[in-house]
């Protein structure tokens, strides 16, 4: 690799690490076709995981970390004193092809700072995707970070070549966005999301390709005083209104020479983790925001226990539930039972009455589940109502006395 290109890669891969919305789930299988390219570690290579557990390697870079915008929370903001670099369209294409040929990567995740104008920047990113697909026969995955301030036509063009488009919402509170990212407009961001959603729905109805892996977004957690409840309310709205594939949560990280309006310390990383767990409950377990955030201190999730366990401890009157007779919806609310486990329980109990050992073979978290369920050979008795149940469940396994 050319020394200059290698230096650019080092700078622009490092600059891209703050974007969490990087995954390839839902991308279609492509045939490389005649003259196409087949589809590990190193600068710019990140590892994303699909819902079925596969690990996917992506070249994750910025087109440039120069930026006209001056978002207070961004390391690449206009006023930041960081080393700058910029790729040309051909350089990104070359890097992607060379890494792909060597089987280092399975796709490209491309974002960018704003250079010259939003339209110019979006056009450059679209040209990367178009050149890879049309001119170089690239059959791998492409995720482009769309720029909401850009022309709708350019975003639509990008969707013709990319597997996934995403627009970062950044902050869920409009007042915070106006204070920390004055060049960005919450209404315009949501408008671009809506436009993208309409194009995706139209393409599916017409059986043509447009961002076939859908769209996603990222929100920053801890850069302002927004509560977890408020974040999750926004998340639920985004899923409902725009059918987003994912909302990614990125814990705010203090940056050099930061603005005085930003927190001095980052939020606990556990907060980000709890939000991902809550997001999962919203999408796959039938929980509502009010249930997940119920009883939290100041609208914040409990950092000590996961949100499903927190809900179960507050609603012990609904437990224990019988694994042999309970509805699927109620089994999904048992701590320690995931969606796959519940589906296997429902399938297995059609043929036999399940014992506790049978449930144990279906989940690795039987210790958490035991106080909340009944099996053919097991009753939790007074265990469900024990005053110290929470303490026992969050204690390290070596200190457990209940089980």
Secondary structure, DSSP 4 states (H G I P E B T S, - for coil): --HHHHHHHHHHHHHGGG------TTPPP----TT-------TTEEEEE-TTS-EEEEEEEESBS--S---TT-TTSTT------B--HHHHHHHHHHHHHTTS-SEEEEE----S-HHHHHHHHHHHHHIIIIIT---SEEEEE--TTS-HHHHHHHHHH-SEEE---B-SSHHHHHHH-TT--HHHHHHHHHHHHHHHHHHHHTT--SSTT-EEEEEEESSS---HHHHHHHHHHHHHHH--SEEEEEE----TT--TTS-SSPPPHHHHHHHHHHHHHHHHS---HHHHTTT-BTTBPPSSS-HHHHHHHHTGGG--EETTTS-HHHHTTSTT--HHHHHHHHHHTTTSPPPHHHHHTT-S-HHHHGGGEEBTTB--GGGGG-TTHHHHHHS-GGG----
